[in-house]
């Protein structure tokens, strides 16, 4: 009996241990897996380079012969160009002591330095009393160096329109577009042009072209891509019509951008864009229109402007500012009606004060409009204690605060940051 009891006890203990081990174990099942690493989507790069070559009859650069130019004799350009991106403060053309009959030329080169096919357009803004005494022409140069097209003296006052309509070939990755700008002074120019001058701003614009295909074999997905706005007309018309508008280069903005109805526009100020605001240049929003502004460019109002405002919002319009530099005569943003303005970034300042107060942000009296500030820097204007309102108004959003910094010139910069 004793032996049997011991045996039963041993069996019971063995079962208990087995059950405990089983409770802490995992059954093995057939499994399999496949891992595919390194998946990514790489955005293409739309990037152009622009170069200008000066004439040099003893130069070692490319030589050309164009019937009607230089008496039909060969002329040569320098071998080393001016890089217009890195040396954008030096004008392509800087002529002095000009007189009737004198002429010159520049070889201009645009190179696709990105990865995406690009469509190119030229934009010129001209001014000056000498304009009507000058002529020009564009002569296209093929990749092999051959000159195509017939030379024709065109009035300089048509430069902007001709450049706008100029059909330039598409340039793919690594390709180069070349043309010669020939210009001169009419032989018959009279004494009325003595000591007069001519100035021009040139912008070379690029947009993506319907060349690359998407995953479905379509190459027209970017057919609505727009050139950056580089003139007053392009800037005003594009924003009035709605959509996304990029501003590039330097130009004068002289006409009002009046947005009505439910128009929605987005303005991107390119880093090096500098828009000089003169005459009637202003954003005027009505109805339920919406405007968003971003980027690193500048809207610089001058004393030549008829208005002291950069932007006025009314009715039920909405404005959002994410970035940019805004220099107004007196007021950067004014809001009235039931409009709403939200500011998340940017630099704001005014050319002058009024009654010892800076009016960078202002609400129309007795309106239901709102201005809410989440970021940005304001010169000599504290958006948390705006003296443009009576009583003082707090435009800074809840959860945000203002930090101030006095500059060497005595200006105080107020910057809005999270608490």
C-alpha distance (Angstrom), angle and dihedral (degrees) to the residues before:
residue distance angle dihedral
X1 . . .
X2 3.76 . .
X3 3.79 91.6 .
X4 3.80 91.7 48.9
X5 3.83 92.4 50.3
X6 3.80 91.3 49.8
X7 3.80 89.6 49.8
X8 3.81 92.4 50.6
X9 3.79 91.2 47.1
X10 3.79 91.3 50.8
X11 3.80 91.7 48.4
X12 3.81 91.1 48.8
X13 3.81 91.5 50.3
X14 3.81 91.1 48.3
X15 3.80 91.1 52.3
X16 3.81 91.1 48.3
X17 3.81 92.1 51.1
X18 3.82 91.2 46.4
X19 3.81 90.9 50.8
X20 3.81 91.0 50.0
X21 3.79 91.8 49.8
X22 3.81 90.9 47.0
X23 3.81 91.5 51.8
X24 3.82 90.6 57.4
X25 3.84 97.9 43.9
X26 3.85 133.4 88.4
X27 3.76 126.2 -136.6
X28 3.83 115.3 -121.1
X29 3.85 117.2 -127.5
X30 3.81 130.5 -178.5
X31 3.84 109.0 -94.2
X32 3.78 139.2 171.0
X33 3.84 137.7 -177.4
X34 3.80 141.1 -175.4
X35 3.82 123.2 -154.2
X36 3.81 122.3 -164.2
X37 3.81 111.9 -170.8
X38 3.79 135.1 -171.3
X39 3.81 100.7 39.9
X40 3.82 112.1 161.9
X41 3.77 144.9 152.5
X42 3.81 113.3 -134.7
X43 3.79 117.0 -160.1
X44 3.77 115.4 -133.4
X45 3.78 120.2 -120.2
X46 3.80 122.8 -121.6
X47 3.79 103.3 -160.5
X48 3.77 132.7 148.6
X49 3.77 133.0 -171.8
X50 3.80 121.8 -150.2
X51 3.80 126.0 -158.6
X52 3.81 135.5 179.1
X53 3.82 126.2 -156.6
X54 3.82 122.9 -158.6
X55 3.77 125.0 -139.9
X56 3.79 115.7 -98.5
X57 3.80 117.4 167.2
X58 3.81 89.3 -160.3
X59 3.80 93.3 42.1
X60 3.78 127.5 124.7
X61 3.80 96.2 -137.1
X62 3.80 130.3 95.9
X63 3.80 119.8 -43.4
X64 3.81 128.1 -149.2
X65 3.76 140.5 -175.4
X66 3.79 118.0 -152.8
X67 3.78 122.1 177.9
X68 3.81 108.3 -117.4
X69 3.82 94.4 19.7
X70 3.83 121.3 99.6
X71 3.79 89.7 -5.7
X72 3.79 90.2 -64.2
X73 3.80 91.2 -63.6
X74 3.79 123.8 131.9
X75 3.80 117.7 -94.3
X76 3.79 129.4 -168.3
X77 3.79 136.5 -148.9
X78 3.78 128.9 -145.2
X79 3.79 117.6 -91.6
X80 3.82 95.7 -130.4
X81 3.82 116.6 63.9
X82 3.78 134.1 -153.1
X83 3.80 109.3 -108.9
X84 3.80 103.2 -135.3
X85 3.80 93.7 -160.5
X86 3.79 97.3 53.9
X87 3.80 95.9 31.6
X88 3.78 100.4 39.1
X89 3.83 93.9 140.1
X90 3.81 93.0 66.7
X91 3.83 112.2 79.4
X92 3.79 117.8 -127.7
X93 3.80 88.9 -134.1
X94 3.80 120.0 42.2
X95 3.80 107.7 157.5
X96 3.81 127.6 166.5
X97 3.82 135.0 -179.5
X98 3.76 92.7 29.0
X99 3.78 120.8 172.7
X100 3.83 138.3 175.9
X101 3.80 112.9 -61.4
X102 3.81 96.7 20.8
X103 3.83 118.0 128.1
X104 3.78 141.9 171.5
X105 3.81 141.9 173.2
X106 3.81 143.0 -142.2
X107 3.78 128.3 -154.2
X108 3.80 108.2 -137.8
X109 3.78 121.9 -164.1
X110 3.79 129.2 -170.3
X111 3.80 117.1 -169.0
X112 3.79 128.6 -169.0
X113 3.79 101.4 -128.7
X114 3.79 94.6 168.3
X115 3.78 133.7 72.5
X116 3.82 101.0 -108.3
X117 3.80 128.9 77.1
X118 3.80 110.9 -102.3
X119 3.78 136.0 -153.6
X120 3.81 113.8 -149.4
X121 3.79 133.8 -149.8
X122 3.81 133.0 175.8
X123 3.79 123.3 -137.7
X124 3.82 125.0 -168.3
X125 3.79 129.9 -173.8
X126 3.83 110.1 -166.4
X127 3.78 135.4 -175.6
X128 3.80 141.4 158.2
X129 3.80 138.9 92.2
X130 3.80 92.4 -99.3
X131 3.80 91.4 65.1
X132 3.81 94.9 93.7
X133 3.81 91.5 53.8
X134 3.81 94.2 56.8
X135 3.80 136.6 78.9
X136 3.83 134.3 -166.1
X137 3.79 144.7 175.9
X138 3.80 138.8 -168.0
X139 3.81 115.6 -133.7
X140 3.78 116.4 -167.8
X141 3.81 120.9 -134.0
X142 3.81 119.9 -156.3
X143 3.81 121.7 -138.2
X144 3.79 90.8 -99.8
X145 3.80 90.9 55.9
X146 3.80 96.9 -103.4
X147 3.80 116.2 141.2
X148 3.80 115.2 -130.4
X149 3.77 131.8 -167.3
X150 3.79 131.9 32.6
X151 3.79 122.6 -75.1
X152 3.80 114.4 -118.4
X153 3.80 129.8 174.5
X154 3.80 106.4 -123.8
X155 3.84 124.9 -171.9
X156 3.79 110.2 -100.0
X157 3.81 90.2 -132.2
X158 3.83 87.1 69.8
X159 3.82 93.7 54.2
X160 3.83 95.6 104.2
X161 3.82 94.1 47.9
X162 3.82 94.5 44.8
X163 3.80 92.2 48.3
X164 3.81 90.4 48.6
X165 3.82 91.4 54.2
X166 3.80 95.9 40.1
X167 3.81 111.3 122.3
X168 3.78 109.3 -141.5
X169 3.82 123.9 -174.3
X170 3.79 121.2 -106.5
X171 3.79 113.0 -101.3
X172 3.78 119.4 -147.2
X173 3.80 126.8 -160.3
X174 3.81 109.5 -48.6
X175 3.81 94.8 4.2
X176 3.80 123.5 129.7
X177 3.80 131.2 -143.6
X178 3.82 117.4 -156.9
X179 3.79 134.6 -176.6
X180 3.78 136.9 159.9
X181 3.79 120.6 -125.3
X182 3.81 108.3 -151.4
X183 3.80 118.9 -171.5
X184 3.77 139.6 166.9
X185 3.81 149.0 151.5
X186 3.79 121.2 -89.7
X187 3.80 113.6 -109.1
X188 3.80 90.6 -132.1
X189 3.83 94.6 55.3
X190 3.82 106.6 133.4
X191 3.77 137.8 -143.3
X192 3.80 91.4 -84.8
X193 3.81 87.6 78.9
X194 3.80 96.8 56.7
X195 3.82 111.5 129.8
X196 3.82 91.3 -1.7
X197 3.78 119.9 132.3
X198 3.79 143.5 -150.9
X199 3.81 127.0 -147.6
X200 3.79 132.2 -173.5
X201 3.79 137.6 -178.1
X202 3.79 113.9 -153.9
X203 3.79 124.3 -162.7
X204 3.80 124.3 -174.0
X205 3.79 109.5 -150.4
X206 3.79 129.1 -162.1
X207 3.78 133.6 -172.3
X208 3.79 132.8 175.9
X209 3.79 114.7 -88.1
X210 3.80 131.4 -141.4
X211 3.79 94.5 -103.8
X212 3.80 110.2 101.6
X213 3.81 117.0 70.7
X214 3.79 128.4 -131.6
X215 3.80 125.0 -135.2
X216 3.83 91.0 -80.8
X217 3.80 94.2 54.5
X218 3.81 94.2 -103.9
X219 3.82 119.8 139.3
X220 3.79 97.4 179.9
X221 3.81 99.4 72.4
X222 3.81 90.1 106.0
X223 3.79 97.5 42.6
X224 3.82 90.4 116.1
X225 3.80 93.4 56.4
X226 3.81 110.7 132.1
X227 3.77 132.7 -145.9
X228 3.79 115.5 -117.2
X229 3.81 113.2 -95.4
X230 3.80 109.2 -107.6
X231 3.80 102.5 163.1
X232 3.79 135.7 54.3
X233 3.82 92.3 -109.0
X234 3.81 95.1 49.4
X235 3.80 91.7 45.5
X236 3.81 95.9 49.5
X237 3.81 97.7 39.8
X238 3.80 95.3 46.8
X239 3.81 94.6 50.4
X240 3.80 92.7 45.3
X241 3.81 90.6 52.9
X242 3.80 94.0 49.7
X243 3.78 133.0 -126.0
X244 3.78 132.8 89.7
X245 3.79 116.4 -34.5
X246 3.80 127.1 -174.7
X247 3.80 118.7 -158.7
X248 3.80 117.1 -149.9
X249 3.77 138.3 176.8
X250 3.78 126.4 2.3
X251 3.79 123.5 -54.2
X252 3.80 142.7 140.9
X253 3.79 118.8 -98.7
X254 3.80 108.0 -154.1
X255 3.84 107.7 154.6
X256 3.79 130.4 69.4
X257 3.80 120.6 -101.9
X258 3.81 99.0 -140.8
X259 3.80 112.7 -172.2
X260 3.80 119.2 -169.2
X261 3.81 140.8 167.8
X262 3.79 113.1 14.7
X263 3.82 96.2 -33.7
X264 3.80 112.5 152.6
X265 3.81 120.1 -162.4
X266 3.78 134.0 174.9
X267 3.81 118.2 -158.6
X268 3.79 119.8 -162.1
X269 3.80 114.2 -168.3
X270 3.79 107.8 -152.1
X271 3.79 115.6 -132.2
X272 3.81 95.9 -105.2
X273 3.79 97.6 35.0
X274 3.80 115.0 120.6
X275 3.78 115.7 -176.8
X276 3.80 115.2 -168.4
X277 3.80 109.0 -149.6
X278 3.82 113.4 -145.8
X279 3.82 138.4 154.4
X280 3.86 109.6 -1.8
X281 3.81 98.4 -8.1
X282 3.82 108.0 144.3
X283 3.82 142.1 122.0
X284 3.81 108.6 -116.2
X285 3.81 115.0 -175.9
X286 3.79 124.7 -167.6
X287 3.82 137.7 162.9
X288 3.79 113.0 14.5
X289 3.79 95.3 -37.0
X290 3.79 120.5 145.8
X291 3.79 131.4 -153.0
X292 3.80 128.9 -173.1
X293 3.81 120.5 -171.3
X294 3.81 125.2 -168.0
X295 3.80 140.7 150.9
X296 3.78 138.5 72.8
X297 3.82 101.6 -82.5
X298 3.80 128.3 110.0
X299 3.80 136.8 -112.1
X300 3.79 102.8 -162.3
X301 3.80 116.4 -174.0
X302 3.80 115.9 -159.9
X303 3.78 134.4 -160.1
X304 3.83 86.0 -101.7
X305 3.81 87.2 74.2
X306 3.78 118.0 103.7
X307 3.80 89.5 -146.4
X308 3.78 134.1 56.9
X309 3.81 93.7 -150.6
X310 3.78 133.1 83.7
X311 3.81 98.6 -171.8
X312 3.82 134.4 16.6
X313 3.78 121.4 -175.7
X314 3.79 121.8 -165.3
X315 3.81 143.0 161.6
X316 3.83 109.6 17.3
X317 3.79 96.5 -32.0
X318 3.80 124.4 139.8
X319 3.79 130.0 -145.7
X320 3.79 128.9 -170.5
X321 3.81 122.0 -175.1
X322 3.81 117.5 -167.6
X323 3.78 100.7 164.9
X324 3.78 148.7 -25.0
X325 3.79 136.0 100.1
X326 3.81 117.1 -84.3
X327 3.79 119.6 -168.2
X328 3.80 111.2 178.2
X329 3.77 133.3 -178.8
X330 3.80 89.5 -120.7
X331 3.82 113.0 -32.5
X332 3.80 127.9 37.7
X333 3.82 96.1 -173.2
X334 3.79 130.7 14.6
X335 3.81 121.3 -179.6
X336 3.79 130.7 -166.8
X337 3.80 141.6 156.2
X338 3.80 110.8 29.8
X339 3.78 94.4 -38.4
X340 3.80 124.4 137.2
X341 3.79 128.6 -149.5
X342 3.81 124.6 -167.4
X343 3.80 121.2 -171.9
X344 3.81 119.6 -165.1
X345 3.79 100.2 163.6
X346 3.78 146.7 -17.0
X347 3.79 139.9 101.3
X348 3.82 118.7 -87.8
X349 3.79 130.5 -170.5
X350 3.81 141.9 146.1
X351 3.79 134.4 -135.3
X352 3.77 92.0 -132.3
X353 3.79 145.6 3.1
X354 3.80 130.0 -124.8
X355 3.79 120.3 -136.6
X356 3.80 88.3 -9.6
X357 3.81 91.4 -58.6
X358 3.79 128.5 110.1
X359 3.80 112.3 -136.0
X360 3.79 102.8 -161.6
X361 3.83 93.0 141.4
X362 3.77 121.8 26.6
X363 3.81 139.1 171.6
X364 3.80 121.3 -149.0
X365 3.79 108.3 -112.9
X366 3.83 116.0 -97.1
X367 3.82 92.4 6.9
X368 3.81 126.9 130.4
X369 3.81 92.0 -132.2
X370 3.80 122.1 129.4
X371 3.80 135.1 -153.2
X372 3.82 116.7 -165.4
X373 3.79 121.4 -176.3
X374 3.82 122.6 -157.8
X375 3.79 98.0 162.4
X376 3.78 146.2 -12.9
X377 3.79 138.8 97.1
X378 3.81 122.8 -91.6
X379 3.81 122.8 -165.4
X380 3.82 114.4 -135.9
X381 3.80 90.3 -16.3
X382 3.81 125.2 101.1
X383 3.83 107.5 -156.2
X384 3.80 90.4 -164.1
X385 3.81 90.5 60.5
X386 3.77 106.0 28.6
X387 3.78 111.6 -174.9
X388 3.81 90.0 -168.1
X389 3.81 86.8 84.2
X390 3.81 130.1 61.8
X391 2.95 108.9 -113.1
X392 3.82 99.0 26.2
X393 3.79 113.1 -90.4
X394 3.76 130.4 -139.5
X395 3.81 108.2 -140.9
X396 3.81 94.5 169.8
X397 3.82 113.9 104.4
X398 3.79 121.7 -116.7
X399 3.79 111.0 -88.4
X400 3.81 92.6 33.2
X401 3.79 133.2 93.5
X402 3.81 140.8 -170.5
X403 3.78 125.7 -112.8
X404 3.80 118.8 -168.3
X405 3.80 133.9 -151.1
X406 3.80 126.9 -173.5
X407 3.80 114.7 -141.0
X408 3.79 127.9 -146.7
X409 3.82 91.4 -101.4
X410 3.80 91.8 55.7
X411 3.80 96.4 -103.1
X412 3.80 116.6 135.6
X413 3.78 117.7 -141.7
X414 3.81 115.6 -153.8
X415 3.80 113.8 -160.7
X416 3.81 123.8 -170.0
X417 3.81 115.5 -138.8
X418 3.83 136.5 162.1
X419 3.82 114.8 -83.4
